Amino acid sequence: MKLSTERILTTHTGSLPRARDLTSTLEALDAGSAPDAAAFEARVRAAVADVVQQQIDAGVDIVNDGEQGKVGYSTYVRHRLTGFGGQAAVPVRADWADFPEAAARSERRSTISRPSCNGPIDWKDRTAVQKDAANLSAALAGVKAVDSFMTAASPGVIAHFLKNEHYPTREAYLARLVDIMKEEYDAIHRAGFVLQVDCPDLAMGRHLAFPDLSTAEFLKIAEANVEALNHALRDIPADRIRLHLCWGNYEGPHHRDIPLRLLLPIALKARPQALSFEGANPRHEHEWVVFRELRLPADRVIIPGVLDSTTNFIEHPELVAQRLVRYAEVVGRERVIAGTDCGFATFARSVNQVEPEIAWAKLKAMAEGARLASAQLWR
């Protein structure tokens, strides 16, 4: 991973707004209507080129493909793997359940297809990740980016969204996902990109999947997920991997979120050099102080969210700068990269909480804030 000794670099979590026509196509694909393959691939290729240029124009240094060809950051695997069918029940968000009247009014029902694992998992489309890599490589040919990355779902988050109804135990299901997803992780690395593994299961899983467990019991599950992830990442250098941790990219109470203080020691056992996490929303901004209490290993980098990905407020660049300086003064300016709390288009079939044109304005504010912070830190 390319680091800077001159200024704070900027990046984001992965998903970026998609054009309406592409979203419609992805919706149809997820609903079971296969588009014309050649036309779909050409549309995705053009969308990736557009979104890379938009990132450059917004001042993003470390760019990606915006997940333009994926229906969702975790559920996309069902289109690449065998073994997934039917429709699994969507769990009730435990934090909303504490406020039933508000929950009823919000009608926050996901529209994404969430099949269960109802058969043996294997590859049915190994070419998909290669096409993703080729699209991003082509888009990067005409721009000057500091670095580039590609995202992939962790075994733990797949197990979270696509429930196991086939393998005898959760451990057996996770082990199979490790063996399968390792191929995708290795392919991204071989293509020359930094690999970002998305691991909301390490935090979000506490209040969404395991609300009835004790905190100690959940932390054991998180540790097992990290152990499984490390096995899948064993052949990729740590400095070519980043991990994204979050509590769920939705506007809600979040009062049941497990504290970063408890998760950080476990997350730091994972192999990736860089850790991306929420740091801007009202429930987690205060947790920058955790890095005063828990020493960040010398070989690690943090990517704190300095933009809230669930609100249409555009953060003031000076606020972005303040957030970055706080982290830099604790862990060192060379070990901080500006990021977003989560993605701006996590699932194609869900209503974007942040309007696309506002998402780009927020990214521009982040870039300006990073410049202000850099001027202060390197003066």
Rosetta blueprint (number, residue, H / E / L):
1 M L
2 K L
3 L L
4 S L
5 T L
6 E L
7 R L
8 I L
9 L L
10 T E
11 T L
12 H L
13 T L
14 G L
15 S L
16 L L
17 P L
18 R L
19 A L
20 R H
21 D H
22 L H
23 T H
24 S H
25 T H
26 L H
27 E H
28 A H
29 L H
30 D H
31 A H
32 G L
33 S L
34 A L
35 P L
36 D L
37 A H
38 A H
39 A H
40 F H
41 E H
42 A H
43 R H
44 V H
45 R H
46 A H
47 A H
48 V H
49 A H
50 D H
51 V H
52 V H
53 Q H
54 Q H
55 Q H
56 I H
57 D H
58 A H
59 G L
60 V L
61 D L
62 I E
63 V E
64 N L
65 D L
66 G L
67 E L
68 Q L
69 G L
70 K L
71 V L
72 G E
73 Y L
74 S L
75 T H
76 Y H
77 V H
78 R H
79 H H
80 R L
81 L E
82 T L
83 G L
84 F E
85 G E
86 G L
87 Q L
88 A L
89 A L
90 V L
91 P L
92 V L
93 R L
94 A H
95 D H
96 W H
97 A H
98 D L
99 F L
100 P H
101 E H
102 A H
103 A H
104 A H
105 R H
106 S H
107 E L
108 R L
109 R L
110 S L
111 T L
112 I L
113 S L
114 R L
115 P L
116 S E
117 C E
118 N L
119 G L
120 P L
121 I L
122 D L
123 W E
124 K L
125 D L
126 R L
127 T H
128 A H
129 V H
130 Q H
131 K H
132 D H
133 A H
134 A H
135 N H
136 L H
137 S H
138 A H
139 A H
140 L H
141 A L
142 G L
143 V L
144 K L
145 A L
146 V L
147 D E
148 S E
149 F E
150 M E
151 T E
152 A E
153 A E
154 S L
155 P H
156 G H
157 V H
158 I H
159 A H
160 H H
161 F H
162 L L
163 K L
164 N E
165 E L
166 H L
167 Y L
168 P L
169 T L
170 R H
171 E H
172 A H
173 Y H
174 L H
175 A H
176 R H
177 L H
178 V H
179 D H
180 I H
181 M H
182 K H
183 E H
184 E H
185 Y H
186 D H
187 A H
188 I H
189 H H
190 R H
191 A L
192 G L
193 F L
194 V E
195 L E
196 Q E
197 V E
198 D E
199 C L
200 P H
201 D H
202 L H
203 A L
204 M H
205 G H
206 R H
207 H H
208 L H
209 A L
210 F L
211 P L
212 D L
213 L L
214 S L
215 T H
216 A H
217 E H
218 F H
219 L H
220 K H
221 I H
222 A H
223 E H
224 A H
225 N H
226 V H
227 E H
228 A H
229 L H
230 N H
231 H H
232 A H
233 L L
234 R L
235 D L
236 I L
237 P L
238 A H
239 D H
240 R H
241 I E
242 R E
243 L E
244 H E
245 L E
246 C L
247 W L
248 G L
249 N L
250 Y L
251 E L
252 G L
253 P L
254 H L
255 H L
256 R L
257 D L
258 I L
259 P L
260 L H
261 R H
262 L H
263 L H
264 L H
265 P H
266 I H
267 A H
268 L L
269 K L
270 A L
271 R L
272 P L
273 Q L
274 A E
275 L E
276 S E
277 F E
278 E L
279 G L
280 A L
281 N L
282 P L
283 R L
284 H L
285 E H
286 H H
287 E H
288 W H
289 V H
290 V H
291 F H
292 R H
293 E H
294 L L
295 R L
296 L L
297 P L
298 A L
299 D L
300 R L
301 V E
302 I E
303 I E
304 P E
305 G E
306 V L
307 L L
308 D L
309 S L
310 T L
311 T L
312 N L
313 F L
314 I L
315 E L
316 H L
317 P H
318 E H
319 L H
320 V H
321 A H
322 Q H
323 R H
324 L H
325 V H
326 R H
327 Y H
328 A H
329 E H
330 V H
331 V H
332 G L
333 R H
334 E H
335 R H
336 V E
337 I L
338 A E
339 G E
340 T L
341 D L
342 C L
343 G L
344 F L
345 A L
346 T L
347 F E
348 A L
349 R L
350 S L
351 V L
352 N L
353 Q L
354 V L
355 E L
356 P H
357 E H
358 I H
359 A H
360 W H
361 A H
362 K H
363 L H
364 K H
365 A H
366 M H
367 A H
368 E H
369 G H
370 A H
371 R H
372 L H
373 A H
374 S H
375 A H
376 Q H
377 L H
378 W L
379 R L
